[in-house]
Amino acid sequence: MRSHSTAQSQAAVIHPLLARAKPVHVGSGTRATVLSFAAPEIRVPPYLLTHYWWAYVHPKAVKLFERQWLVNLILWGNYERLRDAALAEMEGSFGGRSLQVACVYGDLTSRLSGRITSRGGLIDVVDVLPVQLSNLREKLPKNAPVRLLAMDSTNLKLPDASYDQALAFFLLHEQPGHYRERTLSELFRVVKPGGKIIVVDYARPRWWHPLRYIWRPLLAKLEPFALDLWRDEIGKWLPRSGATCLGRVTFFGGLYQKVVITR
């Protein structure tokens, strides 16, 4: 079990920039440590403020969407299936160091933390929104082996080749193309050679899928960059060099996908 002081000392060893990070104390108890950086380094991207204030930025949005049943409903009953697919893919490296890019609603990170604890591993979760880090902190078990880092996914203040695996769970569809490309580039940089980058996100459903015609206009209205993943494969935004293997599995008639990129 790790205390706040232990987590902070590990941060200093892993990267000099982390030694200058200031803990953000949110709520009570001795939960996971949240580290923040100077304001210019964690400026909230404009697309989040413009398009996603209603889902992630406003504190009332967090209270509204942090409901397991609602997250499952939004994913048409597929949340648990997709969550478990991500966890199963990551299982082989639970004893090492894992990275989750962006907080998510639901119990994904809590379950991930529990499995990593049983294997003696560690996990870092990065997010650019303090309100999301605060929300996740309250969901995690006390003394979980998790560091919550206030960072932009396109500019990770983390050392090269420092993680055995990284997970992006329904993040890429929310980002404009150049942010998406930069996020994947950063993941390639921080994951060790031979490590895995796991992406779970939207995809283009089969032509016969009824939600292809119902969901498309809703996505276009509420999540304007999501249809990029209907038009193109994830490989479009990957660095030109570095991937040794790319595997893809689809779910629910093709509406969702799990892409596994091996460094």
FIGU-863353 format. One line per field, with one value per residue (C-alpha): residue in one letter; z, y, x. Coordinates in steps of 0.02 Angstrom, whole numbers, plus 50000, padded with zeros to 5 digits. Last residue first. Layout:
<nodes>
aa <- [A, ...]
up <- [Z, ...]
north <- [Y, ...]
east <- [X, ...]
</nodes>
This chain:
<nodes>
aa <- [R, T, I, V, V, K, Q, Y, L, G, G, F, F, T, V, R, G, L, C, T, A, G, S, R, P, L, W, K, G, I, E, D, R, W, L, D, L, A, F, P, E, L, K, A, L, L, P, R, W, I, Y, R, L, P, H, W, W, R, P, R, A, Y, D, V, V, I, I, K, G, G, P, K, V, V, R, F, L, E, S, L, T, R, E, R, Y, H, G, P, Q, E, H, L, L, F, F, A, L, A, Q, D, Y, S, A, D, P, L, K, L, N, T, S, D, M, A, L, L, R, V, P, A, N, K, P, L, K, E, R, L, N, S, L, Q, V, P, L, V, D, V, V, D, I, L, G, G, R, S, T, I, R, G, S, L, R, S, T, L, D, G, Y, V, C, A, V, Q, L, S, R, G, G, F, S, G, E, M, E, A, L, A, A, D, R, L, R, E, Y, N, G, W, L, I, L, N, V, L, W, Q, R, E, F, L, K, V, A, K, P, H, V, Y, A, W, W, Y, H, T, L, L, Y, P, P, V, R, I, E, P, A, A, F, S, L, V, T, A, R, T, G, S, G, V, H, V, P, K, A, R, A, L, L, P, H, I, V, A, A, Q, S, Q, A, T, S, H, S, R, M]
up <- [48476, 48469, 48423, 48483, 48410, 48497, 48397, 48419, 48298, 48199, 48225, 48413, 48427, 48314, 48334, 48265, 48274, 48228, 48235, 48228, 48250, 48259, 48096, 48009, 48173, 48190, 48137, 47981, 48072, 48173, 48016, 47924, 47886, 48039, 48152, 48083, 48128, 48308, 48275, 48293, 48456, 48495, 48324, 48210, 48341, 48343, 48153, 48145, 48285, 48196, 48023, 48073, 48225, 48115, 48070, 47893, 47821, 47959, 48091, 48066, 48221, 48395, 48527, 48621, 48590, 48668, 48649, 48681, 48732, 48626, 48627, 48785, 48784, 48814, 48634, 48548, 48668, 48625, 48439, 48473, 48563, 48424, 48290, 48391, 48423, 48236, 48193, 48315, 48476, 48546, 48441, 48512, 48694, 48706, 48809, 48770, 48860, 48876, 48900, 48971, 49015, 49027, 48847, 48843, 49001, 49047, 49031, 48906, 48776, 48665, 48809, 48907, 49086, 49265, 49331, 49438, 49514, 49552, 49666, 49765, 49941, 49968, 49832, 49680, 49649, 49740, 49642, 49480, 49516, 49564, 49406, 49303, 49387, 49361, 49171, 49067, 49110, 49145, 49237, 49299, 49345, 49452, 49464, 49610, 49525, 49643, 49639, 49448, 49455, 49579, 49486, 49323, 49411, 49482, 49315, 49217, 49347, 49254, 49181, 49101, 49145, 49003, 48946, 49052, 49077, 49141, 49232, 49258, 49346, 49249, 49086, 49028, 49086, 48968, 48832, 48960, 49039, 48872, 48826, 48999, 48976, 48803, 48865, 49020, 48920, 48782, 48831, 48694, 48735, 48801, 48903, 48983, 49032, 49105, 49205, 49279, 49334, 49332, 49191, 49295, 49434, 49307, 49204, 49358, 49380, 49202, 49100, 49050, 48960, 48940, 48917, 48776, 48613, 48645, 48807, 48752, 48578, 48654, 48740, 48929, 48974, 49069, 49033, 49042, 49213, 49298, 49332, 49435, 49528, 49598, 49725, 49746, 49906, 50082, 50156, 50117, 49963, 49834, 49881, 49725, 49744, 49664, 49527, 49536, 49560, 49415, 49298, 49350, 49290, 49364, 49523, 49572, 49541, 49649, 49791, 49764, 49772, 49932, 50012, 49967, 50045, 49955, 50000]
north <- [49949, 49838, 49924, 49845, 49914, 49876, 49931, 49989, 50011, 49857, 49755, 49764, 49738, 49750, 49675, 49754, 49705, 49814, 49748, 49819, 50001, 50123, 50218, 50324, 50384, 50331, 50445, 50350, 50184, 50217, 50174, 50309, 50367, 50303, 50355, 50532, 50523, 50557, 50732, 50825, 50743, 50811, 50855, 50736, 50600, 50624, 50624, 50459, 50369, 50339, 50290, 50176, 50128, 50013, 49908, 49841, 49938, 49874, 50000, 50125, 50128, 50202, 50178, 50060, 50092, 49983, 50034, 49887, 49863, 49783, 49943, 50035, 50154, 50339, 50390, 50288, 50361, 50536, 50502, 50436, 50596, 50702, 50617, 50635, 50819, 50846, 50753, 50842, 50744, 50665, 50507, 50478, 50467, 50318, 50215, 50258, 50128, 50119, 49975, 49931, 50111, 50214, 50212, 50400, 50500, 50586, 50765, 50711, 50844, 50786, 50696, 50860, 50833, 50837, 50672, 50549, 50423, 50251, 50111, 50125, 50189, 50210, 50134, 50243, 50328, 50491, 50510, 50486, 50637, 50745, 50695, 50740, 50909, 50942, 50928, 50889, 50705, 50577, 50411, 50324, 50140, 50030, 49842, 49720, 49591, 49606, 49795, 49793, 49699, 49820, 49973, 49911, 49881, 50057, 50126, 50048, 50084, 50213, 50381, 50393, 50484, 50523, 50424, 50269, 50217, 50051, 50003, 49820, 49677, 49708, 49674, 49516, 49581, 49729, 49643, 49566, 49737, 49817, 49677, 49689, 49874, 49844, 49709, 49807, 49963, 49878, 49915, 50043, 50138, 50285, 50163, 50087, 50259, 50296, 50133, 50165, 50341, 50478, 50570, 50690, 50729, 50759, 50870, 50973, 51008, 51081, 51018, 50840, 50819, 50992, 51078, 50956, 51053, 51226, 51202, 51035, 51098, 51244, 51131, 51159, 51238, 51113, 51178, 51363, 51333, 51263, 51077, 50968, 50804, 50708, 50573, 50425, 50420, 50460, 50528, 50687, 50785, 50845, 50891, 50942, 50893, 51014, 50955, 51007, 50829, 50777, 50880, 50780, 50616, 50444, 50477, 50630, 50541, 50395, 50520, 50589, 50416, 50377, 50540, 50510, 50336, 50172, 50000]
east <- [50263, 50109, 49947, 49785, 49624, 49459, 49310, 49131, 48986, 49041, 48883, 48897, 49085, 49237, 49411, 49570, 49753, 49902, 50079, 50255, 50204, 50351, 50352, 50223, 50150, 49967, 49825, 49769, 49794, 49637, 49536, 49441, 49263, 49172, 49315, 49306, 49121, 49168, 49236, 49070, 49016, 48842, 48772, 48867, 48849, 48662, 48652, 48749, 48659, 48493, 48554, 48698, 48595, 48491, 48646, 48627, 48773, 48888, 48938, 49081, 49191, 49180, 49313, 49428, 49613, 49747, 49930, 50045, 50225, 50361, 50462, 50411, 50262, 50301, 50340, 50206, 50079, 50139, 50116, 49942, 49896, 49972, 49869, 49710, 49745, 49774, 49613, 49498, 49472, 49315, 49328, 49502, 49447, 49330, 49453, 49635, 49742, 49931, 50051, 50222, 50257, 50417, 50478, 50511, 50485, 50322, 50264, 50132, 50095, 49951, 49865, 49862, 49916, 49850, 49915, 49818, 49937, 49867, 49925, 49761, 49787, 49600, 49495, 49459, 49293, 49335, 49495, 49401, 49291, 49439, 49532, 49379, 49361, 49546, 49525, 49680, 49678, 49814, 49795, 49953, 49952, 50063, 50090, 50094, 49983, 49835, 49848, 49840, 49677, 49600, 49661, 49585, 49420, 49420, 49476, 49333, 49198, 49094, 49140, 49309, 49469, 49588, 49741, 49767, 49948, 50013, 50173, 50212, 50123, 49963, 50056, 49968, 49799, 49791, 49690, 49572, 49545, 49502, 49380, 49303, 49267, 49194, 49076, 49031, 48989, 48890, 48710, 48682, 48842, 48742, 48638, 48792, 48855, 48683, 48678, 48850, 48808, 48938, 48850, 48745, 48867, 49005, 48891, 48851, 49037, 49046, 49193, 49151, 48984, 48908, 49076, 49110, 49102, 49174, 49270, 49339, 49381, 49477, 49605, 49615, 49782, 49888, 50063, 50018, 49937, 50092, 50078, 49962, 49982, 49835, 49878, 49761, 49660, 49708, 49549, 49455, 49403, 49527, 49704, 49801, 49983, 50106, 50221, 50404, 50467, 50357, 50465, 50619, 50541, 50521, 50619, 50520, 50355, 50410, 50439, 50264, 50184, 50277, 50223, 50041, 50045, 50068, 50000]
</nodes>
